[in-house]
Amino acid sequence: MTNKIKILFSAVTILAIAGCSAISSAEKKAEYPKSPEDIRRARAGSIIGEGGFNLFGGKSDADESGKGSIGINSYLWRASLDTLSFMPLASADPFGGVIITDWYEDPNAKGERFKVNLLIFSKSLRSDAVKVTVFKQSQKSGSWQSKEVNEQVSRDLENKILTRARELQAKKSVN
């Protein structure tokens, strides 16, 4: 019986000592980054800030201090999803501010389909914070061929998203 107690005591002591040494080495590494990669990571920081994230623009403790929240404007994100809701989504990343739709064929325009890639660059609600790229294909002889899209289509979508985002922001400030 005493051998089991000695073994248990020894295991607990070893774990406690090992735990203490891990804490001090982690503290030293945080204070003194040694490799260029450690220095780069320390300067870059976290992609979502120190206080976590708040996806749809409500107040949080992290927002009060000016830190935290995702790296994009939540009103632009919601407005983008609203504006592109008629198209099937292939991918949507709220942390990176990327929306990629799948191909959409308008029932009234058979033989033509569109796809949209959207990027949100900023936390600010500004005209240069959103970039829309539209792709178009036409069907010929049973296969899809890429066609050029007028740049005005992308600008119109960007303007529609910005208008919707301003409406969402105004509605939030009224409430």
C-alpha positions as CSV (number, residue, x, y, z in Angstrom):
1,M,0.0,0.0,0.0
2,T,2.8,2.4,0.8
3,N,4.4,1.7,-2.6
4,K,1.3,2.9,-4.4
5,I,1.2,6.1,-2.4
6,K,4.9,6.7,-3.1
7,I,4.3,6.2,-6.8
8,L,1.3,8.4,-6.8
9,F,3.1,11.2,-4.8
10,S,6.1,10.9,-7.2
11,A,3.8,11.2,-10.3
12,V,2.0,14.3,-8.9
13,T,5.3,15.9,-8.0
14,I,6.8,15.3,-11.5
15,L,3.6,16.7,-13.2
16,A,3.7,19.8,-10.9
17,I,7.3,20.5,-11.7
18,A,6.8,19.9,-15.4
19,G,3.8,22.2,-15.4
20,C,5.7,25.0,-13.7
21,S,8.6,24.8,-16.1
22,A,6.2,25.0,-19.1
23,I,4.6,28.2,-17.7
24,S,8.0,29.9,-17.3
25,S,9.2,28.9,-20.7
26,A,6.0,30.1,-22.3
27,E,6.3,33.5,-20.5
28,K,10.0,33.8,-21.6
29,K,9.0,33.0,-25.2
30,A,6.2,35.6,-25.2
31,E,8.6,38.2,-23.8
32,Y,11.6,37.4,-26.1
33,P,10.6,36.1,-29.6
34,K,13.7,34.5,-30.9
35,S,13.0,33.7,-34.6
36,P,12.0,36.1,-37.3
37,E,8.8,34.2,-37.7
38,D,8.0,34.8,-34.0
39,I,8.7,38.5,-34.4
40,R,6.4,38.7,-37.5
41,R,3.6,36.9,-35.6
42,A,3.9,39.2,-32.6
43,R,3.7,42.3,-34.9
44,A,0.8,40.9,-37.0
45,G,-1.4,40.0,-34.0
46,S,-4.6,38.0,-34.2
47,I,-6.9,38.0,-37.2
48,I,-9.9,38.5,-34.9
49,G,-8.5,40.8,-32.4
50,E,-7.8,40.2,-28.7
51,G,-11.4,40.3,-27.5
52,G,-13.0,37.7,-29.8
53,F,-15.5,38.7,-32.4
54,N,-19.0,40.1,-32.7
55,L,-20.5,39.2,-36.0
56,F,-23.6,41.4,-36.3
57,G,-22.5,44.7,-34.9
58,G,-23.8,44.6,-31.3
59,K,-21.8,46.2,-28.5
60,S,-19.5,44.1,-26.5
61,D,-16.8,44.8,-24.0
62,A,-14.1,44.3,-26.6
63,D,-15.8,46.9,-28.9
64,E,-15.8,49.4,-26.0
65,S,-12.0,49.2,-25.8
66,G,-11.6,49.5,-29.6
67,K,-10.3,45.9,-29.9
68,G,-12.0,42.8,-31.0
69,S,-14.7,42.1,-33.6
70,I,-14.1,40.6,-37.0
71,G,-12.0,42.5,-39.4
72,I,-14.9,43.6,-41.6
73,N,-17.9,45.8,-41.4
74,S,-20.9,43.8,-40.1
75,Y,-23.4,46.0,-42.0
76,L,-21.5,45.4,-45.3
77,W,-21.5,41.6,-44.6
78,R,-25.2,41.5,-43.9
79,A,-26.0,43.7,-46.9
80,S,-23.9,41.5,-49.1
81,L,-25.7,38.4,-48.0
82,D,-29.1,40.2,-48.5
83,T,-28.2,41.4,-52.0
84,L,-26.8,38.1,-53.2
85,S,-29.5,36.0,-51.5
86,F,-31.1,35.0,-54.9
87,M,-27.8,33.2,-55.9
88,P,-26.7,29.9,-54.3
89,L,-23.7,30.4,-52.1
90,A,-20.6,28.3,-52.7
91,S,-18.6,29.8,-49.8
92,A,-19.1,32.5,-47.2
93,D,-16.3,33.5,-44.8
94,P,-17.3,36.3,-42.3
95,F,-13.8,36.4,-40.8
96,G,-12.1,37.0,-44.1
97,G,-15.0,38.9,-45.7
98,V,-15.3,36.6,-48.7
99,I,-18.5,35.5,-50.4
100,I,-18.3,33.3,-53.4
101,T,-21.6,32.3,-55.1
102,D,-22.2,29.2,-57.3
103,W,-23.3,29.6,-60.9
104,Y,-26.8,31.1,-61.2
105,E,-28.9,30.8,-64.3
106,D,-31.8,33.3,-64.5
107,P,-35.0,31.4,-65.5
108,N,-35.8,34.2,-67.9
109,A,-32.4,34.1,-69.6
110,K,-31.8,30.5,-70.5
111,G,-28.3,29.8,-71.7
112,E,-26.6,32.4,-69.6
113,R,-25.3,32.0,-66.1
114,F,-23.5,34.3,-63.6
115,K,-21.2,33.9,-60.6
116,V,-20.1,36.5,-58.1
117,N,-16.9,36.8,-55.9
118,L,-17.2,39.5,-53.2
119,L,-14.5,40.8,-50.9
120,I,-15.0,43.1,-47.9
121,F,-11.7,44.9,-47.0
122,S,-12.5,47.1,-44.0
123,K,-14.3,47.6,-40.8
124,S,-15.5,51.0,-42.1
125,L,-18.6,51.5,-44.1
126,R,-16.9,53.1,-47.1
127,S,-17.3,52.7,-50.9
128,D,-13.8,51.2,-51.3
129,A,-14.5,48.6,-48.6
130,V,-16.3,46.2,-50.9
131,K,-15.2,44.7,-54.2
132,V,-17.5,42.7,-56.5
133,T,-16.3,40.6,-59.4
134,V,-18.9,39.1,-61.7
135,F,-18.3,36.2,-64.1
136,K,-20.6,35.3,-67.0
137,Q,-20.8,32.2,-69.2
138,S,-23.0,31.4,-72.2
139,Q,-23.9,28.0,-73.4
140,K,-23.0,27.1,-76.9
141,S,-23.3,23.6,-78.4
142,G,-23.8,22.1,-74.9
143,S,-20.7,23.6,-73.3
144,W,-20.3,26.8,-71.2
145,Q,-18.0,29.5,-72.5
146,S,-16.8,32.5,-70.6
147,K,-18.0,35.9,-71.7
148,E,-16.9,39.4,-70.8
149,V,-19.0,41.2,-68.3
150,N,-19.6,45.0,-68.4
151,E,-17.8,46.6,-65.4
152,Q,-21.0,48.5,-64.6
153,V,-22.6,45.3,-63.4
154,S,-20.0,45.0,-60.6
155,R,-20.3,48.7,-59.7
156,D,-24.1,48.4,-59.6
157,L,-23.9,45.5,-57.2
158,E,-21.4,47.3,-55.0
159,N,-23.6,50.4,-54.9
160,K,-26.7,48.2,-54.0
161,I,-24.7,46.6,-51.2
162,L,-23.5,49.9,-49.9
163,T,-27.0,51.4,-50.0
164,R,-28.4,48.3,-48.1
165,A,-25.6,48.6,-45.5
166,R,-26.3,52.2,-44.9
167,E,-30.0,51.3,-44.4
168,L,-29.1,48.6,-41.9
169,Q,-26.8,51.0,-40.0
170,A,-29.5,53.8,-40.0
171,K,-32.1,51.3,-38.8
172,K,-29.7,50.1,-36.0
173,S,-29.0,53.7,-34.9
174,V,-32.8,54.5,-34.7
175,N,-33.5,51.5,-32.5
